[in-house]
Structures are given as structure tokens and as C-alpha cells.
Amino acid sequence: MTSPDPCKKEEAGFRDKPGKRRDHYHTCYVLSGLSVCQHSNTKDADSPPLPRDVMGPYSNLLESVHPLYNVVLDKYYEAYEFFPRA
């Protein structure tokens, strides 16, 4: 038996204000901000954050995202190499 995916639950996610519905937009930006916070204390981009930078168990660690483009860093670097620069 597989465990249910919490992201598929209707009540999962974040919302703009109390009383509003949860939505993908606000969930994305909350998780992106959390990722930036988790990775902001690392000196080297390739070194993982310290456990003190992750709330709860270390399994709560999120992938690092680009703070301006809001995409996972490896995808940002892939796109940067793919598209020509003027």
C-alpha cells in the first residue's frame, strides 16, 4: 500500500489571507522563500545548509532556488548555458 501524497490533498497548500482559498501561486512563493532562507547561510553554493538552518528534521530541506527567477538552481544554470547571451 502506498502512502497518500500530501500535495494532492485539497486542504494542502498556502493562502494569501485567512478566509481565502489555498492556491499554487502562494504555495510556490512560500516554499521558494523558505528555500532561500535555508540556503542563505552557506558560504559555498555546493555545500548543503547546516541542520540549524532547517526547521524540524533535515528531511525538510528544500532544493536551492534562484532568488530572482524562482526556479531550481540546476535548471537555472541549464537555461543559462542553453540560451545565448547578447
Backbone as JSON Lines, residues from 0, in Angstrom:
{"i":0,"aa":"M","n":[0.85,-1.18,0.0],"ca":[0.0,0.0,0.0],"c":[0.9,1.24,0.0]}
{"i":1,"aa":"T","n":[0.62,2.17,-0.87],"ca":[1.41,3.4,-0.94],"c":[0.79,4.47,-0.05]}
{"i":2,"aa":"S","n":[1.65,5.34,0.46],"ca":[1.13,6.42,1.3],"c":[0.56,7.52,0.41]}
{"i":3,"aa":"P","n":[-0.48,8.19,0.86],"ca":[-1.08,9.25,0.04],"c":[-0.13,10.44,-0.1]}
{"i":4,"aa":"D","n":[-0.16,11.07,-1.23],"ca":[0.67,12.24,-1.49],"c":[0.01,13.45,-0.83]}
{"i":5,"aa":"P","n":[0.71,14.1,0.13],"ca":[0.08,15.23,0.82],"c":[-0.2,16.41,-0.1]}
{"i":6,"aa":"C","n":[0.51,16.52,-1.22],"ca":[0.28,17.63,-2.14],"c":[-1.03,17.48,-2.91]}
{"i":7,"aa":"K","n":[-1.57,16.29,-2.89],"ca":[-2.83,16.06,-3.62],"c":[-4.04,16.27,-2.72]}
{"i":8,"aa":"K","n":[-3.82,16.53,-1.44],"ca":[-4.94,16.77,-0.55],"c":[-5.51,18.15,-0.83]}
{"i":9,"aa":"E","n":[-6.8,18.25,-0.8],"ca":[-7.46,19.52,-1.11],"c":[-7.1,20.61,-0.1]}
{"i":10,"aa":"E","n":[-6.88,20.23,1.16],"ca":[-6.59,21.24,2.18],"c":[-5.1,21.59,2.27]}
{"i":11,"aa":"A","n":[-4.26,21.02,1.41],"ca":[-2.82,21.32,1.44],"c":[-2.53,22.64,0.73]}
{"i":12,"aa":"G","n":[-1.44,23.27,1.12],"ca":[-1.01,24.5,0.45],"c":[-1.12,25.72,1.33]}
{"i":13,"aa":"F","n":[-0.74,26.85,0.75],"ca":[-0.75,28.12,1.47],"c":[-1.71,29.09,0.79]}
{"i":14,"aa":"R","n":[-2.11,30.11,1.55],"ca":[-3.06,31.09,1.03],"c":[-2.58,32.5,1.31]}
{"i":15,"aa":"D","n":[-3.21,33.44,0.68],"ca":[-2.86,34.85,0.8],"c":[-3.27,35.41,2.16]}
{"i":16,"aa":"K","n":[-4.5,35.19,2.55],"ca":[-5.06,35.75,3.78],"c":[-5.99,34.73,4.42]}
{"i":17,"aa":"P","n":[-6.23,34.86,5.72],"ca":[-7.22,33.97,6.34],"c":[-8.57,34.12,5.63]}
{"i":18,"aa":"G","n":[-9.22,33.01,5.43],"ca":[-10.52,33.02,4.77],"c":[-10.42,32.83,3.26]}
{"i":19,"aa":"K","n":[-9.24,33.01,2.7],"ca":[-9.05,32.79,1.25],"c":[-8.74,31.32,1.01]}
{"i":20,"aa":"R","n":[-8.9,30.89,-0.24],"ca":[-8.58,29.51,-0.61],"c":[-7.07,29.35,-0.77]}
{"i":21,"aa":"R","n":[-6.58,28.15,-0.5],"ca":[-5.17,27.84,-0.75],"c":[-4.97,27.75,-2.26]}
{"i":22,"aa":"D","n":[-3.78,28.17,-2.71],"ca":[-3.55,28.12,-4.16],"c":[-2.08,27.82,-4.46]}
{"i":23,"aa":"H","n":[-1.83,27.44,-5.7],"ca":[-0.48,27.08,-6.14],"c":[0.46,28.28,-6.11]}
{"i":24,"aa":"Y","n":[-0.03,29.43,-6.47],"ca":[0.8,30.64,-6.52],"c":[1.44,30.93,-5.17]}
{"i":25,"aa":"H","n":[0.63,31.04,-4.14],"ca":[1.15,31.38,-2.81],"c":[1.96,30.22,-2.23]}
{"i":26,"aa":"T","n":[1.57,29.0,-2.5],"ca":[2.35,27.85,-2.04],"c":[3.74,27.87,-2.66]}
{"i":27,"aa":"C","n":[3.82,28.15,-3.95],"ca":[5.11,28.21,-4.64],"c":[6.01,29.27,-4.02]}
{"i":28,"aa":"Y","n":[5.5,30.46,-3.81],"ca":[6.33,31.54,-3.3],"c":[6.7,31.38,-1.83]}
{"i":29,"aa":"V","n":[5.84,30.77,-1.04],"ca":[6.2,30.49,0.36],"c":[7.33,29.47,0.39]}
{"i":30,"aa":"L","n":[7.22,28.4,-0.38],"ca":[8.26,27.38,-0.39],"c":[9.56,27.91,-0.99]}
{"i":31,"aa":"S","n":[9.47,28.77,-1.99],"ca":[10.68,29.37,-2.57],"c":[11.38,30.26,-1.56]}
{"i":32,"aa":"G","n":[10.62,31.06,-0.81],"ca":[11.21,31.89,0.22],"c":[11.84,31.07,1.32]}
{"i":33,"aa":"L","n":[11.21,29.96,1.68],"ca":[11.77,29.07,2.68],"c":[13.08,28.47,2.19]}
{"i":34,"aa":"S","n":[13.13,28.09,0.91],"ca":[14.36,27.55,0.34],"c":[15.49,28.58,0.37]}
{"i":35,"aa":"V","n":[15.19,29.82,0.01],"ca":[16.2,30.88,0.05],"c":[16.71,31.06,1.47]}
{"i":36,"aa":"C","n":[15.81,31.04,2.44],"ca":[16.23,31.16,3.85],"c":[17.11,30.0,4.28]}
{"i":37,"aa":"Q","n":[16.75,28.79,3.9],"ca":[17.53,27.62,4.28],"c":[18.95,27.68,3.71]}
{"i":38,"aa":"H","n":[19.09,28.19,2.5],"ca":[20.38,28.17,1.81],"c":[21.15,29.48,1.93]}
{"i":39,"aa":"S","n":[20.63,30.46,2.66],"ca":[21.26,31.77,2.7],"c":[22.52,31.83,3.56]}
{"i":40,"aa":"N","n":[22.71,30.89,4.47],"ca":[23.88,30.93,5.34],"c":[25.05,30.1,4.83]}
{"i":41,"aa":"T","n":[24.91,29.46,3.69],"ca":[26.01,28.64,3.18],"c":[27.03,29.54,2.5]}
{"i":42,"aa":"K","n":[28.29,29.27,2.76],"ca":[29.38,30.05,2.17],"c":[29.63,29.64,0.72]}
{"i":43,"aa":"D","n":[29.48,28.36,0.43],"ca":[29.74,27.81,-0.89],"c":[28.42,27.28,-1.46]}
{"i":44,"aa":"A","n":[28.16,27.59,-2.71],"ca":[26.9,27.17,-3.34],"c":[26.73,25.66,-3.37]}
{"i":45,"aa":"D","n":[27.85,24.93,-3.35],"ca":[27.77,23.46,-3.41],"c":[27.66,22.81,-2.04]}
{"i":46,"aa":"S","n":[27.82,23.57,-0.97],"ca":[27.73,22.97,0.36],"c":[26.29,23.04,0.86]}
{"i":47,"aa":"P","n":[25.82,21.96,1.49],"ca":[24.44,21.96,1.99],"c":[24.3,22.82,3.24]}
{"i":48,"aa":"P","n":[23.11,23.27,3.52],"ca":[22.88,24.05,4.73],"c":[23.14,23.22,5.99]}
{"i":49,"aa":"L","n":[23.44,23.9,7.07],"ca":[23.61,23.23,8.34],"c":[22.25,22.82,8.89]}
{"i":50,"aa":"P","n":[22.2,21.78,9.7],"ca":[20.91,21.36,10.28],"c":[20.18,22.47,11.03]}
{"i":51,"aa":"R","n":[20.93,23.42,11.62],"ca":[20.27,24.51,12.36],"c":[19.48,25.44,11.44]}
{"i":52,"aa":"D","n":[19.78,25.4,10.13],"ca":[19.09,26.26,9.16],"c":[17.79,25.63,8.64]}
{"i":53,"aa":"V","n":[17.5,24.42,9.07],"ca":[16.3,23.7,8.6],"c":[15.38,23.47,9.79]}
{"i":54,"aa":"M","n":[14.16,23.98,9.7],"ca":[13.19,23.76,10.78],"c":[12.75,22.31,10.76]}
{"i":55,"aa":"G","n":[12.75,21.69,11.92],"ca":[12.33,20.29,12.02],"c":[13.42,19.37,11.53]}
{"i":56,"aa":"P","n":[13.04,18.18,11.1],"ca":[14.04,17.22,10.64],"c":[14.72,17.69,9.36]}
{"i":57,"aa":"Y","n":[15.94,17.22,9.16],"ca":[16.71,17.64,7.99],"c":[16.04,17.2,6.68]}
{"i":58,"aa":"S","n":[15.13,16.26,6.76],"ca":[14.38,15.85,5.56],"c":[13.46,16.97,5.07]}
{"i":59,"aa":"N","n":[13.29,18.04,5.85],"ca":[12.52,19.21,5.42],"c":[13.32,20.13,4.5]}
{"i":60,"aa":"L","n":[14.58,19.81,4.25],"ca":[15.42,20.63,3.39],"c":[14.85,20.69,1.98]}
{"i":61,"aa":"L","n":[14.74,21.89,1.44],"ca":[14.25,22.09,0.08],"c":[15.41,22.29,-0.87]}
{"i":62,"aa":"E","n":[15.18,22.05,-2.15],"ca":[16.2,22.32,-3.15],"c":[16.44,23.82,-3.2]}
{"i":63,"aa":"S","n":[17.67,24.18,-3.54],"ca":[18.02,25.59,-3.65],"c":[17.38,26.19,-4.9]}
{"i":64,"aa":"V","n":[16.78,27.37,-4.76],"ca":[16.17,28.05,-5.9],"c":[16.88,29.37,-6.16]}
{"i":65,"aa":"H","n":[16.81,29.84,-7.39],"ca":[17.37,31.14,-7.74],"c":[16.42,32.2,-7.18]}
{"i":66,"aa":"P","n":[16.93,33.14,-6.38],"ca":[16.03,34.09,-5.71],"c":[15.33,35.08,-6.65]}
{"i":67,"aa":"L","n":[15.86,35.32,-7.84],"ca":[15.21,36.26,-8.76],"c":[14.27,35.57,-9.74]}
{"i":68,"aa":"Y","n":[14.66,34.39,-10.21],"ca":[13.87,33.72,-11.25],"c":[12.96,32.64,-10.7]}
{"i":69,"aa":"N","n":[13.12,32.3,-9.43],"ca":[12.25,31.34,-8.77],"c":[12.2,29.98,-9.48]}
{"i":70,"aa":"V","n":[13.36,29.5,-9.88],"ca":[13.48,28.15,-10.44],"c":[14.61,27.45,-9.7]}
{"i":71,"aa":"V","n":[14.56,26.12,-9.67],"ca":[15.61,25.34,-9.03],"c":[16.95,25.68,-9.7]}
{"i":72,"aa":"L","n":[18.0,25.8,-8.9],"ca":[19.28,26.29,-9.42],"c":[19.84,25.48,-10.57]}
{"i":73,"aa":"D","n":[19.75,24.15,-10.52],"ca":[20.31,23.38,-11.63],"c":[19.59,23.68,-12.94]}
{"i":74,"aa":"K","n":[18.3,23.95,-12.89],"ca":[17.55,24.32,-14.1],"c":[17.92,25.73,-14.56]}
{"i":75,"aa":"Y","n":[18.18,26.62,-13.61],"ca":[18.63,27.97,-13.97],"c":[19.95,27.89,-14.73]}
{"i":76,"aa":"Y","n":[20.91,27.14,-14.19],"ca":[22.22,27.03,-14.85],"c":[22.11,26.34,-16.21]}
{"i":77,"aa":"E","n":[21.22,25.37,-16.32],"ca":[20.99,24.69,-17.6],"c":[20.45,25.68,-18.64]}
{"i":78,"aa":"A","n":[19.5,26.51,-18.26],"ca":[18.93,27.5,-19.17],"c":[19.96,28.58,-19.5]}
{"i":79,"aa":"Y","n":[20.77,28.96,-18.51],"ca":[21.79,29.98,-18.72],"c":[22.8,29.52,-19.78]}
{"i":80,"aa":"E","n":[23.16,28.26,-19.73],"ca":[24.11,27.73,-20.72],"c":[23.44,27.53,-22.1]}
{"i":81,"aa":"F","n":[22.16,27.22,-22.1],"ca":[21.46,26.92,-23.35],"c":[21.19,28.17,-24.18]}
{"i":82,"aa":"F","n":[20.69,29.24,-23.53],"ca":[20.31,30.42,-24.26],"c":[21.5,31.37,-24.46]}
{"i":83,"aa":"P","n":[21.67,31.85,-25.71],"ca":[22.81,32.75,-25.97],"c":[22.61,34.09,-25.26]}
{"i":84,"aa":"R","n":[23.72,34.69,-24.87],"ca":[23.69,36.0,-24.23],"c":[24.12,37.06,-25.23]}
{"i":85,"aa":"A","n":[23.5,38.21,-25.15],"ca":[23.81,39.3,-26.09],"c":[25.1,39.98,-25.73]}
